[in-house]
Amino acid sequence: MKLSRTVTYALQATLQLAQSETHEPVPCSRLASEGAMPERFLLQILRSLVTHGILTSTRGVEGGYMLERSPDDISLLDIIEAVDGPMNTKLPFAERLPNESQARLRDAIQSIATTARRQLQEVKVASLITRPVEAVAG
C-alpha cells in the first residue's frame, strides 16, 4: 500500500498534535518546522483535516490547531480519507478485459479494499503515540 505525501504529512501532523503536552493550539509554522514539512502545503492539509472534523483551528496570535476528537476516536482511515477522499477501487484498464474477468477482478479488488478499510478503521491515533511515563509515587 502506497500512501501519498499528503497523507503522510496529515498523519505526521495529527500524531504531533496528539503527542502535544500542552492543551493550547499549535501553530502550523511549529508543526511544519518540527516535522520538516513545507508550511504552505501543510496549511492546505490542516484545513482539510479541520473540514473533516479531525482538527479544530483557532485564529489569531494565540491560534493554531488542536485535535477535535480524542486520539482514541480518530482512525488512520479517517485521516487518509480526509485528505485523499474515499478509497477508490475503480479499475479503468479493466474495460478491455472480457466481462467475466472484469467481474472477477472487480470482486477481488473490492474484497481487498473492504478488508483494508476495516483494518485502517481499527488503528487509532492513540495506539500510535507515545505518552510520557508518569512518575510513580513511592
Secondary structure as GFF3:
##gff-version 3
##sequence-region A 1 138
A	DSSP	alpha_helix	5	19	.	.	.	ID=ss1
A	DSSP	alpha_helix	28	35	.	.	.	ID=ss2
A	DSSP	alpha_helix	39	51	.	.	.	ID=ss3
A	DSSP	beta_strand	55	58	.	.	.	ID=ss4
A	DSSP	beta_strand	64	67	.	.	.	ID=ss5
A	DSSP	three_ten_helix	71	73	.	.	.	ID=ss6
A	DSSP	alpha_helix	76	84	.	.	.	ID=ss7
A	DSSP	three_ten_helix	92	96	.	.	.	ID=ss8
A	DSSP	alpha_helix	99	122	.	.	.	ID=ss9
A	DSSP	three_ten_helix	125	127	.	.	.	ID=ss10
###
